[in-house]
Amino acid sequence: MTEIKLAVQDLCVEFRNAGKTSLAVRDVSFNLGREKLAIVGESGSGKSTVGRSLLRLHPPTAKVTAKTLRFADIDLLKASEKQIQAIRGARMSMIMQDPKYSLNPVVRVGEQIAEAYLAHHKVPHREARERALDMLAKVHIRDPRRVYDLYPHEVSGGMGQRIMIAMMVITDPQVIIADEPTSALDVSVRRQVLNVLEELVSERDLGLIFISHDLNLVRHFCDRVLVMYAGRVVESIAAADLDSATHPYTQGLLAALPSLDHPRATLPVLQRDPHWLNA
């Protein structure tokens, strides 16, 4: 792995509600270099909570602790809110699942990309507009000048996701966290979005955390995979070696994948073991 961009050791996240405490993430550890790292698991496994913790996007009821939570030379746990704001959206960005919930519906998409740049750079608006147009072209949007003036409801799901990528990458971040960025897209559009992310990681020396529930997708797209179950990482493995996974949970997820080569009347139901919580 190349130079470490992000170091996480024994990350824990708990939520307090009505006098009760729920531990959502337990002792998660990983390093991120210039690579595509997948975090996979079922709904509620804690994968999105890990991603949000890195940018301190949790509500006040959350308590985040870690032995190490470091981005570049910054301790994210000890950093002031001003330091975090300087990192968030500039040096580390997050792409959400559905652009229609992330884009402002009454502001033209190009202006939103330009605003993302202006938030971290004191430049004339004209320069920010040109950079936004250039970024739209880089994410393979045809006729950027026309698209710049569109409103979010006027673009397709795939184009909206590429607009979100343009907005998150225009500030030249070192790390991108992509939370289920292709789950709402059809197969052909999904491939286009993945190609854009692949190019950006390669050209811009990025580290990508790709949060997903789709093992079939990440095994072909990512370099490494962290498999989460009930808030813990139960297996860390190279994506190319997923078929050799040793943890029964990972094996169960793989066994439940549908296959055109081996059609089955019913898919197996994953049998869970209480011991996995303490492994």
N, C-alpha and C positions, 0 to 999 in steps of 0.2 A: 504494500500500500504506500502511496505517496505521503507527503507531509500532512500531519494531522491538523485538520481544520477545527474539529470539534471533539472534545473528550468528555465522556459521560461515565461516571462510576457510582454505582449504588444509588441511582435516582429513585426516590420514593415520592409519591403524590397521594395525599389523603384529603378527603372532603369532610367538612363538619356540617351537620344539618340536624336541627332539633335535638341537640345534645348528643347525637351519635356521630361516630367517626367511621368512614368507609375508606379503606385503603385501595386506591384505584391502580397504582403502579408500585411494584415492589422490587427494589434492588436491580434495576435495569442498568446495564453497563455496555458501552460500545465506544469505539473511536470512528471518526469519519474522515477520510482523506478525499482525494480527487477520484471519486467513484460514485456508483449508483447503489445505495444501500436500501434494501426493502425492509419494511416492518410489516409483517402480515399477521393476521389473526381474525377471529370472528368478531362480530359486533360486541362491544363491551369488554374486549380483551385489554384495552388500555393503550392501543397503538396511537390514536389521535391525541390522547392525553399526554403522551410522551412528546409528540411534536409541538403541542401548545406550550408545554413546560419550557421548552428551549427559548421561547420568545416571551415568556411570562404573560401569557394570554388567559390565565385562569381567573375566576372570580375571587373575591376576598375570602370566601369560605375554604379555599384550597390552601394547603400547606405543602410546600415543595422543599425537600431536603436531598442532599447528595454529598458523597465524599468528594467528588469532583464534578463540576459542571462548568466547563471552560470553553470559550470560543476565542480562537486566536490567543491573545494574551490577557483576556478579560474573564474574570470570575463572574459568571452570570448570577450567582446567588448573592454576591456582595455588591454588584453593580447598582448604582443609583438609577432612579427612574429616568433621569436625563440621559444617562449612558445607554440604557436599554432603548430609549426612543431613537437615539442616534444609530443603534444597530438595527432595530426593527424596520424592515422595508428598505434598508440601505445596504447593510453588509450581510444580513440574513433575512430571507423573504419566505412567505408561506402562500402557496397556491391552494385555494379551497376547492371543495368538490363541485359546487354548482355556481357558475358565474352570475346567474340571475339574482343570487342572494348576496353577491359581493360587489357588483357594479351598481353605481347610483343610477336609478332609472330615469332621472330627469337631466342628466349631464351627458353630453356626447362622449363616446368612448375614447376618442383621441384626446379630448381635454382631460379625461381622467388619467390617461397615461402620462401626459405632460405634467399634470399636477403631482404625480408620484415622483417625477424627476425634480420638480421645483421644490418639493418638500425637503430635499437634502442638498440642493445646489442653488446658489444665488446667481442665476443667469437670467437674461431677458426671456420673456415668454416666447419670442420668435425662435430662439435657440432650442427651447424645450419642445416646441412644436416640431421642429425639424428632427430632433432626436426621437420623438414619438413616431413620426412617419418612418424613419429609418428602422426603428424597432419593429413596427408593423410589417415591414418588408422582410425583416430577418426571421419572423415567425411564419413566413410563407403566406401572407395575406395579399391577395391580388388587389390592385388599385388602392393602395393605402390612403390616398387623398380622399377618395370617396368614402371609405370605411371610417376614416377619422371623424367625419361629420355625422355618422349614424348614432342612433340611440340604442341602448342595450336590447330593447325589445325587437329591434330591426335586424339583429344578427342571429345566426344559427347557434346551436349548442357548441359545435366544434370550433366555430369562429370565436365565440365568446370565450372559450377556454384558452385559445391562442392569444386573445386580447389580454386575458388575465396574466398569462405567462409574460407577455411583452411588458405589462405594467410592473411585474415583480422583478424582471431582469434588467430593466432600463437603468437601474442604479448600480449595475455591475456587482451584485452580491457575491460573496464567497460560498455561501450555503443556501440551497433552496429546499424547503420542506413542501412536498406535494402531497396533499391529503386526498386520496381517492380522486385524482384529477380526471380520470377517464371512465369512471363507473357509470355515468349517465349518457355515454356516447355509444353509437353503434360501432361495429368492428372496423369499418373502413376509416371513419373519422378518428377513432381511437389510435389507429396506426399513424395517422398524420400528426397527432399531438405528441405521441411518443417519439416520432422522428425529430420533432422540434426540440424536445427535451434532450434527446441524445446529442444533437448538434451543439446545443448550448453547453452541455457538460464538457464536450470534447474541445470546443473552441475557446471557452472562457475559464477553463481550469476550475470548474465548480465541483462542489460536493453536493450530491442530491440524496435526500431522504425521501423515499417513495413509499407512502403508506397505502396499503391495499389489502383487500380480502381475497384477491385473485392469485393463487399460487401459479396457475398456468401462465399468467401474464408476466409475473416477476421472474420466473425461471428463465425466460427468454430475453428480458429487458435489463435486469439488474445484475450486479456483480456479486453481491452478498445478500443473504437473507437472515433476518432475525424473526423467529417465530414466537409470538406471544400467546400466552394462555393465562387467563385470570390475573392479569397485571404483571406477569413475570415472563422473562425470555426463557423459553424451555429449550430452544435450539438456535445455534448460530452456525450457518453453513454457507459455503459457496453456492451460488445459484445453479451452477453447472452440476453440482453434486446432490441436488435435491432428491434424486431417485435413491440415493444412498443414505437418506436421513435415518437416524437411529431412534429418535424419540417417538413413542407410540402416537402422540398427538399429531405430529407432522405426518407420520405414516398414514394416520387415519384421514387427514385432510387430503392427502394425495390419492388415497384409495377412493375417495368420494368424488373425484373429478370425473365429469363425463368425458367419454372418448368416442370419436367416430370410428376409430380402428377396432375398438372392442365394445360394441354396443351391448347394454344390459337392460333388462326389463326394469329393474330397480337398482338404485345406488345404495351402497352400504351406509348404515347409520353409525356415526362415530360413537364408540363406547368410551365413556370417560372414567377416569380412575381418581378417587380422592387423593391418592398419594402424589399426584402431579402437582398439587398445591404446595407440597413441602419438599419437592425434589430439588 
